Amino acid sequence: MKLNKDQLIESFGLQPHPEGGWYKESYKSTEQIPASALPTRFNDHRFFSSAIYFLLEQGNFSAFHRIKSDECWHFYAGEPLLIYIIKENGGLGVVSLGPNITNGEFFQYVVPANSWFASIPAPTSKYCFVGCTVAPAFDFKDFELANAKELSTTYPQHIDLINSLCRQ
């Protein structure tokens, strides 16, 4: 039986995410890494790792944002999700997360720490149900939602994409 997006939202208890889409934390380690053992970009202790379920439906997007940890994306169900990654040198990477590896899609992909990235269902996708694993664990203290004007000033070559995938 193929689930639809509403069934997934209800079954997993997904809630609206500030960057867009729906999410639910499915795991957070019980042990922590002391701040003294972490890179200086972290100002406090962090849990070892965390994971979430994440769903995006057609017509919605995950706005450009960045976090201080690597984020491993996992494809679970639905259709392909496009992840746009602006590299520090201004280059743009586009990854298709999905089930068709012969068509260049990936089941998993790691977005490097501190990269600006956004995601959106592929044009033919009704919804995308994925997961994200973060280590050290995700903490909203490490989350920065992009401002379109500021990000466009830094990366003017991507102004149209930035304007279409920012909420502020």
DSSP file (Angstrom, degrees, kcal/mol; ACC not computed):
  #  RESIDUE AA STRUCTURE BP1 BP2  ACC     N-H-->O    O-->H-N    N-H-->O    O-->H-N    TCO  KAPPA ALPHA  PHI   PSI    X-CA   Y-CA   Z-CA
    1    1 A M              0   0    0      0, 0.0     2,-0.6     0, 0.0     0, 0.0   0.000 360.0 360.0 360.0 128.4    0.0    0.0    0.0
    2    2 A K        -     0   0    0     75,-0.0     2,-0.2     1,-0.0    75,-0.0  -0.783 360.0-140.7 -90.4 123.1    1.4    3.4   -1.0
    3    3 A L        -     0   0    0     -2,-0.6     2,-0.2     1,-0.0    75,-0.1  -0.498   9.7-138.5 -79.9 149.1    0.9    6.0    1.7
    4    4 A N     >  -     0   0    0     -2,-0.2     4,-2.0     1,-0.1     3,-0.2  -0.572  31.2 -98.4 -99.3 173.3   -0.1    9.6    0.8
    5    5 A K  H  > S+     0   0    0      1,-0.2     4,-2.6     2,-0.2     5,-0.2   0.866 121.7  53.3 -61.4 -38.8    1.4   12.7    2.4
    6    6 A D  H  > S+     0   0    0      1,-0.2     4,-2.2     2,-0.2    -1,-0.2   0.887 108.7  49.9 -65.4 -37.9   -1.5   13.2    4.8
    7    7 A Q  H  > S+     0   0    0     -3,-0.2     4,-3.3     2,-0.2     5,-0.2   0.899 111.8  48.5 -65.3 -39.9   -1.2    9.6    6.0
    8    8 A L  H  X S+     0   0    0     -4,-2.0     4,-2.3     2,-0.2     6,-0.3   0.921 110.3  50.9 -66.1 -43.6    2.5   10.1    6.6
    9    9 A I  H  X>S+     0   0    0     -4,-2.6     5,-1.9     1,-0.2     4,-0.6   0.926 118.0  39.2 -58.9 -45.3    2.0   13.4    8.4
   10   10 A E  H ><5S+     0   0    0     -4,-2.2     3,-0.5     3,-0.2    -2,-0.2   0.933 115.3  50.6 -71.1 -47.0   -0.6   11.8   10.7
   11   11 A S  H 3<5S+     0   0    0     -4,-3.3    -2,-0.2     1,-0.2    -3,-0.2   0.860 120.3  34.7 -61.9 -37.5    1.2    8.4   11.2
   12   12 A F  H 3<5S-     0   0    0     -4,-2.3    -1,-0.2    -5,-0.2    -2,-0.2   0.459 105.7-122.4 -98.4  -2.1    4.5   10.0   12.1
   13   13 A G  T <<5 -     0   0    0     -4,-0.6    -3,-0.2    -3,-0.5    -4,-0.1   0.888  42.2-172.0  64.6  39.0    3.0   13.0   14.0
   14   14 A L      < -     0   0    0     -5,-1.9    10,-0.2    -6,-0.3    -1,-0.2  -0.349   6.4-160.4 -69.1 145.5    4.9   15.5   11.8
   15   15 A Q  E     -A   23   0A   0      8,-3.0     8,-2.9    -2,-0.0    -1,-0.0  -0.858  32.7 -83.1-121.1 156.5    4.8   19.2   12.7
   16   16 A P  E     -A   22   0A   0      0, 0.0     6,-0.3     0, 0.0     5,-0.1  -0.342  43.7-140.2 -59.5 138.2    5.4   22.3   10.6
   17   17 A H    >   -     0   0    0      4,-2.3     3,-1.7     1,-0.1     4,-0.0  -0.802  13.7-125.9-100.2 143.3    9.1   23.1   10.3
   18   18 A P  T 3  S+     0   0    0      0, 0.0     3,-0.1     0, 0.0    -1,-0.1   0.775 112.3  49.7 -59.0 -26.7   10.3   26.8   10.4
   19   19 A E  T 3  S-     0   0    0      1,-0.3    44,-3.2    43,-0.1     2,-0.1   0.542 128.6 -85.2 -88.6  -5.8   12.2   26.3    7.1
   20   20 A G  S <  S+     0   0    0     -3,-1.7    -1,-0.3     1,-0.2     2,-0.1  -0.274  88.2  52.4 116.1 155.3    9.1   24.8    5.4
   21   21 A G  S    S-     0   0    0     -2,-0.1    -4,-2.3    40,-0.1     2,-0.3  -0.367  85.1 -65.6  83.7-164.7    7.7   21.3    5.2
   22   22 A W  E     +AB  16  55A   0     33,-2.4    33,-2.5    -6,-0.3     2,-0.3  -0.940  50.8 169.7-128.7 144.8    6.9   18.9    8.0
   23   23 A Y  E     -AB  15  54A   0     -8,-2.9    -8,-3.0    -2,-0.3     2,-0.3  -0.975  19.4-170.3-152.1 165.3    9.2   17.1   10.5
   24   24 A K  E     - B   0  53A   0     29,-1.6    29,-2.4    -2,-0.3     2,-0.4  -0.892  31.9-120.2-156.2 129.6    9.5   15.1   13.6
   25   25 A E  E     + B   0  52A   0     -2,-0.3    27,-0.3    27,-0.2     3,-0.1  -0.581  30.4 177.8 -68.8 125.9   12.6   14.2   15.6
   26   26 A S  E     +     0   0A   0     25,-2.4     2,-0.3    -2,-0.4    26,-0.2   0.577  63.0  16.8-105.3 -15.3   12.8   10.5   15.6
   27   27 A Y  E     + B   0  51A   0     24,-1.7    24,-2.5     2,-0.0     2,-0.3  -0.969  48.7 171.1-158.8 139.4   16.1   10.1   17.5
   28   28 A K  E     - B   0  50A   0     -2,-0.3    22,-0.2    22,-0.2    20,-0.0  -0.923  37.6-118.6-145.2 127.7   18.5   12.0   19.7
   29   29 A S        -     0   0    0     20,-2.6    18,-0.0    -2,-0.3    -2,-0.0  -0.168  11.6-138.1 -59.7 157.4   21.4   10.3   21.5
   30   30 A T  S    S+     0   0    0     17,-0.1     2,-0.2     2,-0.0    -1,-0.1   0.652  80.9  76.8 -91.4 -17.4   21.4   10.4   25.2
   31   31 A E        -     0   0    0     18,-0.1    17,-2.0     1,-0.0     2,-0.3  -0.630  68.9-147.7 -95.9 155.3   25.1   11.1   25.5
   32   32 A Q  E     -F   47   0B   0     15,-0.3    15,-0.3    -2,-0.2    -2,-0.0  -0.860  11.9-131.9-124.2 155.3   26.7   14.5   24.9
   33   33 A I  E     -F   46   0B   0     13,-3.9    13,-1.8    -2,-0.3     5,-0.1  -0.905  35.2-120.4 -99.1 126.1   30.0   15.8   23.6
   34   34 A P    >   -     0   0    0      0, 0.0     3,-1.9     0, 0.0     4,-0.4  -0.359  19.3-118.4 -67.2 149.3   31.5   18.5   25.9
   35   35 A A  G >  S+     0   0    0      1,-0.3     3,-1.5     2,-0.2     7,-0.1   0.844 113.0  63.7 -55.3 -35.6   32.0   21.9   24.3
   36   36 A S  G 3  S+     0   0    0      1,-0.3    -1,-0.3     4,-0.0     4,-0.1   0.717 102.4  49.6 -64.4 -19.7   35.7   21.6   25.0
   37   37 A A  G <  S+     0   0    0     -3,-1.9    -1,-0.3     2,-0.1    -2,-0.2   0.448 100.7  81.3 -96.8  -2.1   35.8   18.6   22.6
   38   38 A L  S <  S-     0   0    0     -3,-1.5     7,-0.0    -4,-0.4    -3,-0.0  -0.649  92.0 -89.5-102.3 158.1   34.0   20.4   19.7
   39   39 A P    >   -     0   0    0      0, 0.0     3,-2.0     0, 0.0    -1,-0.1  -0.249  46.5-104.7 -57.6 156.1   35.2   22.8   17.1
   40   40 A T  T 3  S+     0   0    0      1,-0.3    -2,-0.0     3,-0.1    -5,-0.0   0.656 113.0  77.7 -63.1 -16.6   35.0   26.4   18.2
   41   41 A R  T 3  S+     0   0    0     27,-0.1     2,-0.5     2,-0.1    -1,-0.3   0.708  85.3  72.9 -67.3 -16.9   31.9   27.1   16.0
   42   42 A F    <   -     0   0    0     -3,-2.0    -4,-0.1    -7,-0.1     4,-0.1  -0.864  64.9-169.2 -97.5 128.2   29.9   25.3   18.7
   43   43 A N        +     0   0    0     -2,-0.5     2,-0.3     2,-0.1    -1,-0.1   0.349  67.6  20.9-100.2   7.5   29.4   27.4   21.9
   44   44 A D  S    S-     0   0    0     -9,-0.1    -6,-0.0   -10,-0.1     0, 0.0  -0.936  97.4 -64.4-158.7 173.7   28.0   24.6   24.1
   45   45 A H        -     0   0    0     -2,-0.3     2,-0.3   -13,-0.0    -2,-0.1  -0.244  48.1-158.5 -62.6 158.6   27.8   20.9   24.5
   46   46 A R  E     -F   33   0B   0    -13,-1.8   -13,-3.9    -4,-0.1    92,-0.1  -0.986  21.3-108.1-138.2 149.0   25.9   18.9   21.8
   47   47 A F  E     -F   32   0B   0     -2,-0.3    90,-2.6   -15,-0.3   -15,-0.3  -0.388  38.8-110.5 -67.0 156.6   24.3   15.5   21.8
   48   48 A F  S    S-     0   0    0    -17,-2.0     2,-0.3    88,-0.2    -1,-0.1   0.923  85.0 -19.6 -56.3 -48.9   26.2   12.9   19.7
   49   49 A S        -     0   0    0    -18,-0.2   -20,-2.6    87,-0.2     2,-0.3  -0.983  54.4-165.2-158.7 158.8   23.6   12.6   16.9
   50   50 A S  E     -BC  28 134A   0     84,-2.0    84,-2.7    -2,-0.3     2,-0.3  -0.972   5.5-160.7-147.0 161.4   20.0   13.3   16.0
   51   51 A A  E     -BC  27 133A   0    -24,-2.5   -25,-2.4    -2,-0.3   -24,-1.7  -0.994   5.9-172.0-143.7 148.1   17.6   12.2   13.2
   52   52 A I  E     -BC  25 132A   0     80,-2.2    80,-1.9    -2,-0.3     2,-0.4  -0.948  24.3-127.3-133.8 157.2   14.3   13.5   11.9
   53   53 A Y  E     -BC  24 131A   0    -29,-2.4   -29,-1.6    -2,-0.3     2,-0.4  -0.821  33.5-170.1 -91.5 146.0   11.7   12.5    9.4
   54   54 A F  E     -BC  23 130A   0     76,-3.0    76,-3.2    -2,-0.4     2,-0.4  -0.993   9.0-171.3-144.4 132.9   11.0   15.3    6.9
   55   55 A L  E     -BC  22 129A   0    -33,-2.5   -33,-2.4    -2,-0.4     2,-0.4  -0.987   3.6-176.9-129.3 133.2    8.3   15.7    4.3
   56   56 A L  E     - C   0 128A   0     72,-2.2    72,-2.7    -2,-0.4     2,-0.3  -0.996  10.5-158.7-125.2 133.9    7.8   18.2    1.5
   57   57 A E  E >   - C   0 127A   0     -2,-0.4     3,-1.9    70,-0.2    70,-0.3  -0.743  38.7 -79.4-106.7 159.9    4.8   18.4   -0.7
   58   58 A Q  T 3  S+     0   0    0     68,-2.8     3,-0.1    -2,-0.3    -1,-0.1  -0.287 119.8  32.9 -54.8 136.8    4.6   19.9   -4.2
   59   59 A G  T 3  S+     0   0    0      1,-0.4     2,-0.3    62,-0.1    -1,-0.3   0.360 107.5  84.8  93.2  -3.9    4.2   23.7   -3.8
   60   60 A N    <   -     0   0    0     -3,-1.9    -1,-0.4   -40,-0.0     2,-0.3  -0.825  55.2-171.5-123.3 164.5    6.3   23.9   -0.7
   61   61 A F        -     0   0    0     -2,-0.3     2,-0.7    59,-0.2    59,-0.2  -0.985  31.0-115.6-151.5 159.2   10.0   24.2   -0.2
   62   62 A S  E     -G  119   0C   0     57,-3.1    57,-1.8    -2,-0.3   -42,-0.2  -0.907  46.6-128.1 -95.9 113.9   12.7   24.1    2.5
   63   63 A A  E     -     0   0C   0    -44,-3.2   103,-0.2    -2,-0.7    54,-0.1  -0.140  33.4 -78.9 -66.0 156.1   14.1   27.6    2.5
   64   64 A F  E    S+     0   0C   0    101,-2.8    82,-2.6    98,-0.2     2,-0.3  -0.314  70.8 142.3 -55.0 130.9   17.8   28.3    2.2
   65   65 A H  E     -GH 117 145C   0     52,-2.0    52,-2.6    80,-0.3     2,-0.3  -0.941  33.7-144.7-157.4 172.6   19.5   27.8    5.6
   66   66 A R  E     - H   0 144C   0     78,-1.8    78,-2.3    -2,-0.3     2,-0.3  -0.990   5.9-162.9-145.9 155.4   22.7   26.4    7.1
   67   67 A I        -     0   0    0     48,-0.4    47,-3.2    -2,-0.3    48,-0.2  -0.875  30.9-117.1-132.1 167.4   23.7   24.5   10.2
   68   68 A K  S    S+     0   0    0     74,-0.5     2,-0.3    -2,-0.3    45,-0.1   0.477  91.4  62.4 -86.6  -2.3   27.0   24.0   11.9
   69   69 A S  S    S-     0   0    0     73,-0.1    45,-0.3    43,-0.1    -2,-0.2  -0.800  92.3 -95.2-118.3 159.9   27.0   20.2   11.4
   70   70 A D  E     -D  135   0A   0     65,-0.8    65,-1.0    -2,-0.3     2,-0.5  -0.459  39.3-150.4 -63.5 147.8   27.1   17.8    8.5
   71   71 A E  E     -DE 134 111A   0     40,-2.3    40,-2.9    63,-0.2     2,-0.6  -0.964   4.1-156.1-129.8 116.1   23.6   16.7    7.5
   72   72 A C  E     -DE 133 110A   0     61,-3.1    61,-2.7    -2,-0.5     2,-0.3  -0.816  11.8-154.6 -93.6 119.8   23.0   13.3    5.9
   73   73 A W  E     -DE 132 109A   0     36,-3.4    36,-1.8    -2,-0.6     2,-0.4  -0.743   7.8-165.5 -94.7 140.9   19.8   13.1    3.9
   74   74 A H  E     -DE 131 108A   0     57,-2.8    57,-2.4    -2,-0.3     2,-0.4  -0.991  14.9-135.5-128.5 132.6   18.1    9.8    3.4
   75   75 A F  E     +D  130   0A   0     32,-2.9    55,-0.2    -2,-0.4    23,-0.1  -0.750  32.0 159.7 -87.8 133.5   15.3    9.0    0.8
   76   76 A Y  E     -     0   0A   0     53,-2.2     2,-0.3    -2,-0.4    54,-0.2   0.741  55.0 -19.7-116.6 -51.4   12.3    7.0    2.1
   77   77 A A  E    S+D  129   0A   0     52,-2.1    52,-2.8     2,-0.1    -1,-0.4  -0.959  91.8  42.2-158.3 168.3    9.2    7.4    0.0
   78   78 A G  E    S-D  128   0A   0     -2,-0.3    50,-0.2    50,-0.2     3,-0.1  -0.661  91.1 -42.9  90.4-145.2    7.4    9.5   -2.6
   79   79 A E  S    S-     0   0    0     48,-2.9    50,-0.1    -2,-0.3    -2,-0.1  -0.645  79.0 -52.7-120.1 176.4    9.2   11.0   -5.5
   80   80 A P        -     0   0    0      0, 0.0    42,-2.3     0, 0.0     2,-0.4  -0.070  42.1-153.0 -59.2 147.3   12.5   12.8   -6.0
   81   81 A L  E     -JI  97 121C   0     16,-2.5    16,-3.3    40,-0.2     2,-0.5  -0.962  10.1-141.1-115.8 133.4   13.6   15.8   -3.9
   82   82 A L  E     -JI  96 120C   0     38,-3.0    38,-2.2    -2,-0.4     2,-0.5  -0.860  12.8-163.0 -98.0 128.3   16.1   18.4   -5.3
   83   83 A I  E     -JI  95 119C   0     12,-2.9    12,-2.5    -2,-0.5     2,-0.5  -0.956   3.2-158.5-112.0 122.5   18.6   19.8   -2.8
   84   84 A Y  E     -JI  94 118C   0     34,-3.1    34,-2.0    -2,-0.5     2,-0.5  -0.887   9.9-172.2-102.4 127.4   20.4   23.0   -3.9
   85   85 A I  E     -JI  93 117C   0      8,-2.9     8,-2.9    -2,-0.5     2,-0.7  -0.975  13.0-154.9-125.6 120.0   23.7   23.6   -2.2
   86   86 A I  E     -JI  92 116C   0     30,-2.9    30,-1.1    -2,-0.5     6,-0.2  -0.849  20.5-145.4 -93.7 117.9   25.7   26.9   -2.5
   87   87 A K    >   -     0   0    0      4,-3.1     3,-2.4    -2,-0.7    28,-0.0  -0.407  24.2-108.6 -80.6 158.5   29.3   26.2   -1.9
   88   88 A E  T 3  S+     0   0    0      1,-0.3    -1,-0.1     2,-0.1    -2,-0.0   0.818 120.3  56.7 -57.0 -31.9   31.6   28.7   -0.2
   89   89 A N  T 3  S-     0   0    0      1,-0.1    -1,-0.3     2,-0.0     3,-0.1   0.434 124.1-103.9 -80.5   2.0   33.3   29.4   -3.5
   90   90 A G  S <  S+     0   0    0     -3,-2.4    -2,-0.1     1,-0.3    -1,-0.1   0.318  76.3 138.2  94.2  -7.8   30.0   30.3   -5.1
   91   91 A G        -     0   0    0     -5,-0.1    -4,-3.1     1,-0.1     2,-0.5  -0.334  46.9-134.2 -68.0 154.4   29.5   27.1   -7.0
   92   92 A L  E     -J   86   0C   0     -6,-0.2     2,-0.4    -3,-0.1    -6,-0.2  -0.946  16.3-167.2-115.6 128.4   26.1   25.5   -7.0
   93   93 A G  E     -J   85   0C   0     -8,-2.9    -8,-2.9    -2,-0.5     2,-0.5  -0.920   1.2-165.8-110.3 139.9   25.4   21.9   -6.5
   94   94 A V  E     -J   84   0C   0     -2,-0.4     2,-0.4   -10,-0.2   -10,-0.2  -0.989   7.2-173.3-126.6 122.7   22.1   20.2   -7.2
   95   95 A V  E     -J   83   0C   0    -12,-2.5   -12,-2.9    -2,-0.5     2,-0.7  -0.938  15.5-147.5-117.5 135.3   21.4   16.7   -5.9
   96   96 A S  E     -J   82   0C   0      8,-0.5    10,-2.3    -2,-0.4     2,-0.6  -0.910  11.9-160.6-103.1 114.0   18.4   14.6   -6.7
   97   97 A L  E     +Jk  81 106C   0    -16,-3.3   -16,-2.5    -2,-0.7    10,-0.2  -0.842  42.1 104.2 -93.7 120.2   17.4   12.5   -3.7
   98   98 A G  S    S-     0   0    0      8,-2.0   -23,-0.1    -2,-0.6   -19,-0.1  -0.979  77.3 -84.9-178.1-177.2   15.3    9.6   -4.9
   99   99 A P  S    S+     0   0    0      0, 0.0     2,-1.2     0, 0.0     3,-0.2   0.555  94.1  86.6 -88.4  -8.8   14.9    5.9   -5.7
  100  100 A N    > > +     0   0    0      1,-0.2     5,-1.9     6,-0.1     3,-1.6  -0.652  43.4 167.9 -99.9  83.4   16.1    5.9   -9.3
  101  101 A I  G > 5S+     0   0    0     -2,-1.2     3,-1.4     1,-0.3    -1,-0.2   0.771  76.0  62.1 -67.0 -24.6   19.9    5.5   -9.0
  102  102 A T  G 3 5S+     0   0    0      1,-0.3    -1,-0.3    -3,-0.2    -2,-0.1   0.631 102.6  53.1 -74.1 -11.5   20.2    4.7  -12.8
  103  103 A N  G < 5S-     0   0    0     -3,-1.6    -1,-0.3     2,-0.1    -2,-0.2   0.115 129.8 -94.8-106.4  18.2   18.8    8.3  -13.4
  104  104 A G  T < 5S+     0   0    0     -3,-1.4    -8,-0.5     1,-0.3    -3,-0.2   0.607  79.9 139.9  82.6  12.5   21.4    9.9  -11.1
  105  105 A E      < -     0   0    0     -5,-1.9     2,-0.4   -10,-0.1    -1,-0.3  -0.555  40.6-141.8 -87.9 156.9   19.3   10.0   -7.9
  106  106 A F  B     -k   97   0C   0    -10,-2.3    -8,-2.0    -2,-0.2    -6,-0.1  -0.913  16.3-155.2-118.5 142.8   20.8    9.2   -4.5
  107  107 A F  S    S+     0   0    0     -2,-0.4   -32,-2.9     1,-0.2     2,-0.3   0.786  91.3  20.1 -78.0 -31.8   19.4    7.3   -1.6
  108  108 A Q  E     +E   74   0A   0    -34,-0.2     2,-0.3    -3,-0.1    -1,-0.2  -0.976  65.0 172.6-136.9 149.7   21.7    9.3    0.7
  109  109 A Y  E     -E   73   0A   0    -36,-1.8   -36,-3.4    -2,-0.3     2,-0.6  -0.945  22.0-139.3-156.1 138.7   23.6   12.5    0.4
  110  110 A V  E     -E   72   0A   0     -2,-0.3   -38,-0.2   -38,-0.3   -40,-0.0  -0.886   7.9-155.3-104.1 122.7   25.6   14.6    2.9
  111  111 A V  E     -E   71   0A   0    -40,-2.9   -40,-2.3    -2,-0.6     3,-0.1  -0.855  30.6-119.6 -90.3 121.6   25.4   18.3    2.9
  112  112 A P    >   -     0   0    0      0, 0.0     3,-1.6     0, 0.0   -45,-0.2  -0.255  35.0 -88.1 -64.7 149.1   28.6   19.7    4.5
  113  113 A A  T 3  S+     0   0    0      1,-0.2   -45,-0.2   -45,-0.1   -43,-0.2  -0.184 110.6  17.8 -51.6 144.5   28.5   21.8    7.6
  114  114 A N  T 3  S+     0   0    0    -47,-3.2     2,-0.3   -45,-0.3    -1,-0.2   0.530  90.3 135.8  68.2  10.1   28.0   25.6    7.1
  115  115 A S    <   -     0   0    0     -3,-1.6     2,-0.5   -48,-0.2   -48,-0.4  -0.682  58.2-124.0 -84.8 140.4   26.7   25.2    3.5
  116  116 A W  E     + I   0  86C   0    -30,-1.1   -30,-2.9    -2,-0.3     2,-0.3  -0.732  46.0 165.3 -78.5 127.9   23.7   27.2    2.5
  117  117 A F  E     +GI  65  85C   0    -52,-2.6   -52,-2.0    -2,-0.5     2,-0.3  -0.993  21.8 178.8-148.5 155.4   21.1   24.8    1.2
  118  118 A A  E     - I   0  84C   0    -34,-2.0   -34,-3.1    -2,-0.3     2,-0.3  -0.942  13.0-151.1-145.5 161.7   17.5   24.5    0.3
  119  119 A S  E     +GI  62  83C   0    -57,-1.8   -57,-3.1    -2,-0.3   -36,-0.2  -0.983  13.1 174.0-142.4 155.6   15.3   21.7   -1.1
  120  120 A I  E     - I   0  82C   0    -38,-2.2   -38,-3.0    -2,-0.3   -59,-0.2  -0.985  40.9 -95.1-154.5 143.9   12.1   21.4   -3.2
  121  121 A P  E     - I   0  81C   0      0, 0.0   -40,-0.2     0, 0.0   -62,-0.1  -0.367  51.8-101.0 -59.6 143.1   10.2   18.5   -4.7
  122  122 A A    >   -     0   0    0    -42,-2.3     3,-2.3     1,-0.1   -43,-0.1  -0.253  43.1 -97.2 -57.7 155.9   11.2   17.8   -8.3
  123  123 A P  T 3  S+     0   0    0      0, 0.0    -1,-0.1     0, 0.0   -65,-0.0   0.780 125.0  41.5 -51.8 -32.0    8.7   19.3  -10.8
  124  124 A T  T 3  S+     0   0    0    -44,-0.0     2,-0.4   -66,-0.0    -2,-0.1   0.416  91.8 108.9 -96.6   2.6    6.8   15.9  -11.2
  125  125 A S    <   -     0   0    0     -3,-2.3     3,-0.1     1,-0.2   -67,-0.0  -0.649  47.6-167.9 -85.4 130.2    6.9   14.9   -7.4
  126  126 A K  S    S-     0   0    0     -2,-0.4   -68,-2.8     1,-0.4     2,-0.3   0.898  76.5 -19.3 -76.6 -44.4    3.7   15.0   -5.4
  127  127 A Y  E     -C   57   0A   0    -70,-0.3   -48,-2.9     2,-0.0     2,-0.4  -0.981  55.7-142.6-157.3 162.0    5.7   14.7   -2.2
  128  128 A C  E     -CD  56  78A   0    -72,-2.7   -72,-2.2    -2,-0.3     2,-0.6  -0.997   8.9-164.8-130.9 125.4    9.0   13.6   -0.8
  129  129 A F  E     +CD  55  77A   0    -52,-2.8   -53,-2.2    -2,-0.4   -52,-2.1  -0.952  29.3 150.5-113.5 114.4    9.4   11.7    2.5
  130  130 A V  E     -CD  54  75A   0    -76,-3.2   -76,-3.0    -2,-0.6     2,-0.3  -0.709  34.0-132.7-132.9 178.0   13.0   11.8    3.6
  131  131 A G  E     -CD  53  74A   0    -57,-2.4   -57,-2.8   -78,-0.2     2,-0.4  -0.951   8.6-152.1-134.5 158.1   15.1   11.7    6.8
  132  132 A C  E     -CD  52  73A   0    -80,-1.9   -80,-2.2    -2,-0.3     2,-0.4  -0.998   4.2-165.4-133.3 131.2   18.0   13.8    8.0
  133  133 A T  E     -CD  51  72A   0    -61,-2.7   -61,-3.1    -2,-0.4     2,-0.4  -0.962  10.8-168.5-115.4 132.2   20.8   12.6   10.4
  134  134 A V  E     -CD  50  71A   0    -84,-2.7   -84,-2.0    -2,-0.4     4,-0.3  -0.970   8.8-142.9-127.2 134.6   23.0   15.3   12.0
  135  135 A A  E    S+ D   0  70A   0    -65,-1.0   -65,-0.8    -2,-0.4     2,-0.2  -0.975  94.5  32.4-143.6 129.0   26.2   14.8   14.0
  136  136 A P  S    S-     0   0    0      0, 0.0   -87,-0.2     0, 0.0   -88,-0.2   0.685 126.7 -91.9 -52.3 160.1   26.9   16.5   16.3
  137  137 A A        -     0   0    0    -90,-2.6    -2,-0.2    -2,-0.2     2,-0.1   0.022  42.9 -94.3 -54.6 151.4   23.1   16.6   16.9
  138  138 A F        +     0   0    0     -4,-0.3     2,-0.3   -92,-0.1    -1,-0.1  -0.398  44.4 177.2 -63.5 138.8   20.9   19.3   15.5
  139  139 A D    >   -     0   0    0     -3,-0.1     3,-2.8    -2,-0.1     4,-0.2  -0.980  36.6-130.9-142.5 133.3   20.3   22.2   17.8
  140  140 A F  G >  S+     0   0    0     -2,-0.3     3,-1.2     1,-0.3    -1,-0.0   0.715 107.1  70.4 -59.8 -18.1   18.2   25.2   16.8
  141  141 A K  G 3  S+     0   0    0      1,-0.2    -1,-0.3     3,-0.0    -3,-0.0   0.739 100.3  48.0 -65.3 -21.6   21.1   27.3   18.2
  142  142 A D  G <  S+     0   0    0     -3,-2.8   -74,-0.5  -100,-0.0     2,-0.4   0.335  93.3 100.1 -99.2   5.2   23.1   26.1   15.2
  143  143 A F    <   -     0   0    0     -3,-1.2     2,-0.4    -4,-0.2   -76,-0.2  -0.797  46.0-178.0-101.2 129.8   20.3   26.9   12.6
  144  144 A E  E     -H   66   0C   0    -78,-2.3   -78,-1.8    -2,-0.4     2,-0.4  -0.967  14.8-151.3-130.6 116.6   20.4   30.0   10.5
  145  145 A L  E     -H   65   0C   0     -2,-0.4   -80,-0.3   -80,-0.2   -81,-0.1  -0.722  30.0-115.1 -84.5 131.9   17.6   30.8    8.0
  146  146 A A        -     0   0    0    -82,-2.6     2,-0.6    -2,-0.4    22,-0.5  -0.339  11.5-139.9 -72.2 146.2   18.9   32.9    5.1
  147  147 A N     >  -     0   0    0      1,-0.1     4,-2.9    21,-0.1     5,-0.3  -0.938  17.0-140.7 -98.5 123.3   17.8   36.4    4.3
  148  148 A A  H  > S+     0   0    0     -2,-0.6     4,-2.4     1,-0.2     5,-0.2   0.874  98.3  49.2 -57.0 -42.6   17.4   36.6    0.5
  149  149 A K  H  > S+     0   0    0     19,-0.3     4,-1.5     2,-0.2    -1,-0.2   0.932 114.9  43.7 -64.9 -45.1   18.9   40.1    0.2
  150  150 A E  H  > S+     0   0    0      2,-0.2     4,-1.5     1,-0.2    -2,-0.2   0.922 115.9  46.9 -66.3 -44.2   22.0   39.2    2.3
  151  151 A L  H  X S+     0   0    0     -4,-2.9     4,-2.4     1,-0.2    -2,-0.2   0.879 111.3  52.4 -66.4 -37.1   22.5   35.9    0.6
  152  152 A S  H  < S+     0   0    0     -4,-2.4    -1,-0.2    -5,-0.3    -2,-0.2   0.815 104.8  56.2 -67.8 -30.7   22.1   37.4   -2.9
  153  153 A T  H  < S+     0   0    0     -4,-1.5    -1,-0.2    -5,-0.2    -2,-0.2   0.892 113.0  40.9 -66.2 -39.1   24.7   40.1   -2.1
  154  154 A T  H  < S+     0   0    0     -4,-1.5    -2,-0.2     1,-0.2    -1,-0.2   0.862 131.5  25.5 -75.9 -36.5   27.2   37.3   -1.3
  155  155 A Y    ><  +     0   0    0     -4,-2.4     3,-2.0    -5,-0.1    -1,-0.2  -0.580  67.4 163.0-128.0  68.7   26.2   35.1   -4.2
  156  156 A P  G >  S+     0   0    0      0, 0.0     3,-1.5     0, 0.0     4,-0.2   0.740  70.3  70.7 -62.8 -22.6   24.7   37.4   -6.9
  157  157 A Q  G 3  S+     0   0    0      1,-0.3     3,-0.1    -3,-0.1    -5,-0.1   0.653 103.5  43.3 -67.3 -13.7   25.1   34.7   -9.6
  158  158 A H  G <> S+     0   0    0     -3,-2.0     4,-3.0    -6,-0.2    -1,-0.3   0.056  74.7 124.8-117.2  23.8   22.2   32.8   -7.8
  159  159 A I  H <> S+     0   0    0     -3,-1.5     4,-2.6     1,-0.2     5,-0.2   0.860  73.6  49.3 -57.4 -41.4   19.8   35.7   -7.2
  160  160 A D  H  > S+     0   0    0      2,-0.2     4,-1.7    -4,-0.2    -1,-0.2   0.931 114.8  44.2 -65.6 -44.1   16.8   34.1   -8.9
  161  161 A L  H  > S+     0   0    0      2,-0.2     4,-1.3     1,-0.2    -2,-0.2   0.926 114.5  49.8 -64.5 -45.0   17.2   30.8   -7.1
  162  162 A I  H >< S+     0   0    0     -4,-3.0     3,-0.5     1,-0.2   -98,-0.2   0.927 110.6  49.3 -60.2 -46.3   17.8   32.5   -3.8
  163  163 A N  H >< S+     0   0    0     -4,-2.6     3,-0.6    -5,-0.2    -1,-0.2   0.836 112.4  48.5 -63.9 -31.9   14.7   34.7   -4.2
  164  164 A S  H 3< S+     0   0    0     -4,-1.7    -1,-0.2     1,-0.2    -2,-0.2   0.702 116.9  41.3 -81.4 -18.2   12.6   31.7   -5.1
  165  165 A L  T << S+     0   0    0     -4,-1.3  -101,-2.8    -3,-0.5     2,-0.3  -0.051  97.0  87.0-123.7  32.6   13.8   29.6   -2.1
  166  166 A C    <   -     0   0    0     -3,-0.6   -19,-0.1  -103,-0.2  -101,-0.1  -0.947  53.1-160.3-125.1 152.1   13.9   32.1    0.7
  167  167 A R              0   0    0    -21,-0.4   -20,-0.1    -2,-0.3    -1,-0.1   0.477 360.0 360.0-106.8  -7.6   11.1   33.1    3.1
  168  168 A Q              0   0    0    -22,-0.5   -19,-0.3     0, 0.0   -21,-0.1   0.344 360.0 360.0-138.5 360.0   12.6   36.4    4.2
